[in-house]
């Protein structure tokens, strides 16, 4: 069995939960690296740059329209049109200007993407995301004013040992908004994230190996 498939199947058996979707984070890997997993039938892949995603996935998605592409990186509003054209899920919705640009472009392109609001759970100055105290207002704007399809919240917790407290906090925020999906957990902590309700986990190096 191919090493990538073997790692993927091992992760799937560890998770053992059909409600949890594994986003195979393929950023920086070539399509040749990823293709075994595509051929294996996996449908959810994550990229963090629009340009790289376009060069890698545009033609593949025409041939395999059931593949779901997830934008998991910082997205600038001037890339909204391209992002809407290419991606199915946006995990990094974090400001009103971006929300407006995505709404306008998905209407123009007759698409209806699925969105996660990125929350800056640790109030880190260097990190993207809506501050917790602005979340309710932003969620109401996205859902009531411009009718974006918000599935849930997303977090990249602070780089420290105890990520569980942040997963717990995000789960509580998600519940307070009556949202069903949660995007949290990566290669190092996805099992903890699932214990706190993650339904989408973003796993790269544990599937594809370390990035050069």
C-alpha positions as CSV (number, residue, x, y, z in Angstrom):
1,X,0.0,0.0,0.0
2,X,1.2,3.5,-0.8
3,X,2.7,5.3,2.3
4,X,0.3,8.3,2.0
5,X,-2.8,6.0,1.8
6,X,-1.5,3.9,4.7
7,X,-1.0,7.0,6.9
8,X,-4.4,8.3,5.9
9,X,-6.2,5.0,6.6
10,X,-4.4,4.8,10.0
11,X,-5.7,8.3,10.9
12,X,-9.2,7.3,9.8
13,X,-9.2,4.2,12.0
14,X,-7.9,6.3,15.0
15,X,-10.7,8.8,14.5
16,X,-13.3,6.1,13.8
17,X,-16.2,8.6,13.5
18,X,-18.1,9.1,10.2
19,X,-19.2,12.6,11.3
20,X,-15.6,13.9,11.3
21,X,-14.3,15.0,7.9
22,X,-10.5,14.9,7.3
23,X,-9.2,17.8,5.3
24,X,-6.0,16.6,3.8
25,X,-3.9,19.8,3.9
26,X,-2.0,19.6,0.6
27,X,-0.4,23.1,0.7
28,X,3.2,23.1,-0.6
29,X,2.9,19.5,-2.0
30,X,2.8,18.9,-5.7
31,X,-0.2,17.2,-7.4
32,X,2.0,14.2,-7.9
33,X,2.4,13.9,-4.1
34,X,-1.4,14.2,-3.6
35,X,-2.7,12.2,-6.5
36,X,-2.6,8.8,-4.7
37,X,-5.1,10.1,-2.1
38,X,-7.3,11.6,-4.9
39,X,-7.2,8.2,-6.7
40,X,-8.0,6.5,-3.4
41,X,-11.3,8.5,-3.4
42,X,-10.7,11.1,-0.8
43,X,-12.7,14.3,-1.4
44,X,-11.6,17.0,1.0
45,X,-8.4,18.9,0.5
46,X,-7.0,22.1,2.1
47,X,-4.9,24.9,0.6
48,X,-3.8,28.2,2.1
49,X,-2.9,30.2,-1.0
50,X,-5.3,31.0,-3.8
51,X,-2.5,31.1,-6.5
52,X,-1.0,27.7,-5.5
53,X,-4.5,26.2,-5.3
54,X,-5.4,27.4,-8.8
55,X,-2.3,26.0,-10.4
56,X,-2.7,22.7,-8.7
57,X,-6.5,22.1,-8.7
58,X,-8.3,24.0,-11.4
59,X,-8.0,21.3,-14.1
60,X,-8.4,18.5,-11.6
61,X,-11.6,19.9,-10.3
62,X,-13.0,20.1,-13.8
63,X,-12.3,16.3,-14.2
64,X,-13.4,15.5,-10.6
65,X,-16.1,17.9,-9.7
66,X,-17.0,16.1,-6.5
67,X,-13.7,17.1,-4.8
68,X,-14.2,19.7,-2.1
69,X,-11.5,22.3,-1.8
70,X,-11.1,24.1,1.5
71,X,-9.4,27.6,1.8
72,X,-7.7,27.4,5.2
73,X,-5.3,30.3,5.0
74,X,-5.6,34.0,5.3
75,X,-7.7,35.4,2.5
76,X,-7.5,39.0,1.2
77,X,-10.7,40.5,-0.1
78,X,-9.0,41.3,-3.4
79,X,-8.7,37.5,-4.0
80,X,-12.3,36.9,-3.2
81,X,-13.5,36.4,-6.8
82,X,-10.8,33.8,-7.5
83,X,-11.4,32.1,-4.2
84,X,-15.2,31.8,-4.9
85,X,-14.4,30.4,-8.3
86,X,-12.2,27.7,-7.0
87,X,-13.1,26.8,-3.4
88,X,-16.1,25.1,-1.9
89,X,-15.4,26.0,1.8
90,X,-13.7,29.0,3.3
91,X,-12.4,28.5,6.8
92,X,-10.8,31.9,7.3
93,X,-13.7,34.4,7.2
94,X,-12.5,37.0,9.6
95,X,-13.7,40.5,8.7
96,X,-16.7,42.4,7.1
97,X,-14.8,43.6,4.1
98,X,-14.0,40.0,3.2
99,X,-17.5,38.9,3.9
100,X,-19.0,41.5,1.6
101,X,-16.5,40.6,-1.2
102,X,-17.3,36.9,-0.9
103,X,-21.0,37.5,-0.9
104,X,-20.9,39.8,-4.0
105,X,-18.7,37.3,-5.9
106,X,-20.6,34.2,-5.1
107,X,-23.8,35.9,-6.2
108,X,-22.1,37.0,-9.5
109,X,-20.8,33.5,-10.1
110,X,-24.1,31.8,-8.9
111,X,-22.3,29.8,-6.2
112,X,-23.1,29.2,-2.6
113,X,-20.0,28.4,-0.6
114,X,-19.8,27.1,2.9
115,X,-18.1,29.2,5.5
116,X,-16.4,29.0,8.9
117,X,-15.8,32.2,10.9
118,X,-12.2,32.2,12.2
119,X,-12.0,33.2,15.9
120,X,-8.9,34.7,17.5
121,X,-9.5,32.7,20.6
122,X,-6.2,33.7,22.3
123,X,-6.5,37.4,21.4
124,X,-3.1,37.1,19.7
125,X,-2.0,40.3,18.0
126,X,-0.2,38.5,15.2
127,X,-3.1,36.2,14.4
128,X,-6.1,36.6,12.2
129,X,-9.6,36.0,13.4
130,X,-12.6,37.8,14.9
131,X,-12.1,38.8,18.5
132,X,-14.4,36.8,20.8
133,X,-16.2,40.0,22.0
134,X,-17.1,40.9,18.3
135,X,-18.2,37.4,17.3
136,X,-22.0,37.7,17.9
137,X,-22.2,41.0,15.9
138,X,-20.2,39.6,13.0
139,X,-22.1,36.3,12.9
140,X,-25.4,38.2,12.8
141,X,-24.1,40.4,10.0
142,X,-23.0,37.4,8.0
143,X,-26.2,35.4,8.4
144,X,-28.9,38.1,8.6
145,X,-27.6,41.0,6.5
146,X,-25.8,39.1,3.7
147,X,-27.1,35.5,4.1
148,X,-23.7,33.7,4.0
149,X,-24.0,30.0,4.7
150,X,-22.1,29.8,8.0
151,X,-21.5,26.2,9.1
152,X,-19.5,26.9,12.3
153,X,-16.4,28.4,13.8
154,X,-12.7,27.8,13.1
155,X,-9.7,28.2,15.3
156,X,-5.9,28.0,15.2
157,X,-5.1,28.0,18.9
158,X,-2.0,29.6,20.4
159,X,1.2,27.6,20.1
160,X,1.4,26.1,23.5
161,X,1.0,22.7,25.1
162,X,-2.6,23.0,26.3
163,X,-4.7,23.5,23.3
164,X,-7.7,21.7,25.0
165,X,-8.8,24.8,26.8
166,X,-9.1,26.7,23.5
167,X,-11.0,23.8,21.8
168,X,-13.4,23.8,24.8
169,X,-13.9,27.5,24.6
170,X,-14.6,27.4,20.8
171,X,-17.1,24.5,21.3
172,X,-18.9,26.7,23.9
173,X,-19.0,29.6,21.5
174,X,-20.2,27.4,18.7
175,X,-23.0,26.0,20.8
176,X,-24.0,29.5,21.9
177,X,-24.6,30.3,18.2
178,X,-26.4,27.0,17.7
179,X,-23.9,26.0,15.0
180,X,-23.3,22.3,14.2
181,X,-19.8,22.2,12.6
182,X,-16.4,23.1,14.1
183,X,-13.1,23.4,12.2
184,X,-10.3,22.8,14.6
185,X,-7.4,20.4,15.2
186,X,-4.3,19.7,13.1
187,X,-1.7,16.9,12.9
188,X,-0.5,17.4,16.5
189,X,-3.8,17.7,18.3
190,X,-6.7,16.5,16.1
191,X,-7.8,13.8,18.6
192,X,-8.2,16.4,21.3
193,X,-10.1,18.6,18.9
194,X,-12.5,15.8,18.1
195,X,-13.1,15.2,21.8
196,X,-14.3,18.8,22.0
197,X,-16.6,18.5,19.0
198,X,-14.5,19.1,15.9
199,X,-16.3,17.9,12.7
200,X,-13.5,19.1,10.3
201,X,-9.9,18.4,11.1
202,X,-7.1,19.9,9.0
203,X,-4.3,17.3,8.7
204,X,-1.2,17.7,6.5
205,X,2.1,16.4,7.7
206,X,0.7,13.3,9.3
207,X,-0.6,12.3,5.9
208,X,1.9,13.7,3.4
209,X,5.0,13.8,5.5
210,X,7.1,16.7,6.6
211,X,7.2,19.8,4.4
212,X,10.6,20.7,2.9
